[in-house]
């Protein structure tokens, strides 16, 4: 029963994970997404105080 011999199956598992972790992520990360967030300025906007009377 050759399926009980772990030697070939372990190497298949190892090389498949090696491909998944080394080849595929750079290909996915190389895509440029069209809606990247733009940098915002460091200025804080001034808020107006609330002038409603509570009494």
N, CA and C atoms as a LAMMPS dump frame, in Angstrom:
ITEM: TIMESTEP
0
ITEM: NUMBER OF ATOMS
165
ITEM: BOX BOUNDS ff ff ff
-5.0000000000000000e+02 5.0000000000000000e+02
-5.0000000000000000e+02 5.0000000000000000e+02
-5.0000000000000000e+02 5.0000000000000000e+02
ITEM: ATOMS id mol type element x y z
1 1 1 N 0.851 -1.178 0
2 1 2 C 0 0 0
3 1 3 C 0.896 1.24 0
4 2 1 N 1.097 1.847 -1.135
5 2 2 C 2.047 2.954 -1.224
6 2 3 C 1.557 4.242 -0.561
7 3 1 N 0.269 4.374 -0.311
8 3 2 C -0.212 5.602 0.307
9 3 3 C 0.225 5.723 1.771
10 4 1 N 0.72 4.671 2.354
11 4 2 C 1.193 4.734 3.722
12 4 3 C 2.65 5.191 3.811
13 5 1 N 3.335 5.256 2.696
14 5 2 C 4.718 5.723 2.688
15 5 3 C 4.703 7.25 2.653
16 6 1 N 5.153 7.944 3.715
17 6 2 C 5.039 9.402 3.762
18 6 3 C 6.086 10.146 2.941
19 7 1 N 7.096 9.454 2.445
20 7 2 C 8.197 10.153 1.767
21 7 3 C 7.737 10.919 0.527
22 8 1 N 7.055 10.345 -0.442
23 8 2 C 6.692 11.147 -1.623
24 8 3 C 5.625 12.19 -1.304
25 9 1 N 4.713 11.884 -0.411
26 9 2 C 3.63 12.816 -0.122
27 9 3 C 4.115 14.015 0.682
28 10 1 N 5.098 13.794 1.523
29 10 2 C 5.651 14.92 2.26
30 10 3 C 6.378 15.877 1.324
31 11 1 N 7.108 15.359 0.358
32 11 2 C 7.807 16.228 -0.592
33 11 3 C 6.811 16.965 -1.488
34 12 1 N 5.733 16.324 -1.868
35 12 2 C 4.696 17 -2.653
36 12 3 C 4.083 18.122 -1.833
37 13 1 N 3.786 17.873 -0.576
38 13 2 C 3.242 18.897 0.307
39 13 3 C 4.245 20.029 0.495
40 14 1 N 5.496 19.694 0.717
41 14 2 C 6.529 20.708 0.927
42 14 3 C 6.71 21.597 -0.3
43 15 1 N 6.815 21.006 -1.472
44 15 2 C 7.025 21.801 -2.678
45 15 3 C 5.788 22.595 -3.073
46 16 1 N 4.611 22.078 -2.794
47 16 2 C 3.405 22.859 -3.095
48 16 3 C 3.328 24.08 -2.188
49 17 1 N 3.674 23.937 -0.903
50 17 2 C 3.697 25.105 -0.016
51 17 3 C 4.826 26.056 -0.376
52 18 1 N 5.918 25.527 -0.848
53 18 2 C 7.01 26.381 -1.3
54 18 3 C 6.554 27.243 -2.477
55 19 1 N 5.802 26.663 -3.386
56 19 2 C 5.259 27.433 -4.508
57 19 3 C 4.259 28.45 -4.004
58 20 1 N 3.385 28.049 -3.111
59 20 2 C 2.368 28.978 -2.603
60 20 3 C 2.997 30.165 -1.879
61 21 1 N 4.073 29.935 -1.145
62 21 2 C 4.646 30.998 -0.329
63 21 3 C 5.699 31.834 -1.034
64 22 1 N 6.239 31.371 -2.148
65 22 2 C 7.294 32.134 -2.813
66 22 3 C 6.889 32.679 -4.174
67 23 1 N 6.076 31.985 -4.904
68 23 2 C 5.755 32.389 -6.27
69 23 3 C 4.459 33.192 -6.337
70 24 1 N 3.439 32.744 -5.66
71 24 2 C 2.117 33.351 -5.816
72 24 3 C 1.98 34.715 -5.136
73 25 1 N 2.448 34.947 -3.888
74 25 2 C 2.264 36.266 -3.269
75 25 3 C 2.862 37.435 -4.045
76 26 1 N 4.072 37.356 -4.6
77 26 2 C 4.547 38.497 -5.387
78 26 3 C 3.694 38.767 -6.622
79 27 1 N 3.147 37.737 -7.218
80 27 2 C 2.282 37.943 -8.382
81 27 3 C 1.002 38.663 -7.98
82 28 1 N 0.459 38.325 -6.827
83 28 2 C -0.764 38.978 -6.365
84 28 3 C -0.473 40.405 -5.927
85 29 1 N 0.639 40.619 -5.223
86 29 2 C 0.97 41.95 -4.728
87 29 3 C 1.453 42.888 -5.827
88 30 1 N 1.761 42.37 -6.999
89 30 2 C 2.231 43.212 -8.096
90 30 3 C 1.092 43.982 -8.754
91 31 1 N -0.141 43.6 -8.5
92 31 2 C -1.269 44.303 -9.105
93 31 3 C -1.411 45.682 -8.493
94 32 1 N -1.732 46.652 -9.322
95 32 2 C -1.941 48.007 -8.835
96 32 3 C -3.445 48.211 -8.687
97 33 1 N -3.858 48.571 -7.506
98 33 2 C -5.27 48.773 -7.249
99 33 3 C -5.651 50.197 -7.639
100 34 1 N -6.761 50.394 -8.32
101 34 2 C -7.098 51.718 -8.847
102 34 3 C -7.521 52.736 -7.796
103 35 1 N -7.977 52.314 -6.673
104 35 2 C -8.476 53.273 -5.686
105 35 3 C -7.628 53.275 -4.423
106 36 1 N -6.353 53.61 -4.591
107 36 2 C -5.486 53.716 -3.423
108 36 3 C -5.817 54.992 -2.668
109 37 1 N -5.766 54.961 -1.364
110 37 2 C -6.091 56.169 -0.602
111 37 3 C -5.018 57.233 -0.786
112 38 1 N -5.455 58.47 -0.876
113 38 2 C -4.498 59.559 -1.027
114 38 3 C -4.051 60.031 0.35
115 39 1 N -2.887 60.655 0.392
116 39 2 C -2.371 61.157 1.655
117 39 3 C -3.138 62.407 2.065
118 40 1 N -3.471 62.49 3.314
119 40 2 C -4.193 63.663 3.803
120 40 3 C -3.21 64.623 4.449
121 41 1 N -3.605 65.866 4.532
122 41 2 C -2.731 66.857 5.158
123 41 3 C -2.797 66.707 6.671
124 42 1 N -1.802 67.267 7.334
125 42 2 C -1.717 67.14 8.779
126 42 3 C -2.493 68.252 9.487
127 43 1 N -3.108 69.152 8.734
128 43 2 C -3.853 70.251 9.36
129 43 3 C -5.135 69.721 9.993
130 44 1 N -5.434 70.259 11.162
131 44 2 C -6.687 69.886 11.806
132 44 3 C -7.73 70.929 11.453
133 45 1 N -8.897 70.476 11.164
134 45 2 C -9.963 71.423 10.861
135 45 3 C -10.527 71.962 12.165
136 46 1 N -10.847 73.22 12.154
137 46 2 C -11.408 73.829 13.364
138 46 3 C -12.904 73.55 13.413
139 47 1 N -13.329 73.107 14.554
140 47 2 C -14.747 72.84 14.734
141 47 3 C -15.396 74.026 15.43
142 48 1 N -16.632 74.268 15.074
143 48 2 C -17.356 75.373 15.707
144 48 3 C -18.077 74.849 16.945
145 49 1 N -18.156 75.692 17.932
146 49 2 C -18.807 75.265 19.163
147 49 3 C -20.32 75.199 18.964
148 50 1 N -20.95 74.457 19.802
149 50 2 C -22.38 74.264 19.727
150 50 3 C -23.03 75.39 20.536
151 51 1 N -23.821 76.194 19.878
152 51 2 C -24.38 77.371 20.544
153 51 3 C -25.825 77.19 20.964
154 52 1 N -26.337 76.017 21.041
155 52 2 C -27.711 75.822 21.452
156 52 3 C -27.807 75.945 22.974
157 53 1 N -28.767 76.666 23.452
158 53 2 C -28.949 76.75 24.912
159 53 3 C -29.626 75.458 25.426
160 54 1 N -29.127 74.949 26.518
161 54 2 C -29.697 73.734 27.103
162 54 3 C -30.546 74.049 28.333
163 55 1 N -30.773 75.277 28.626
164 55 2 C -31.573 75.622 29.805
165 55 3 C -32.784 76.415 29.434
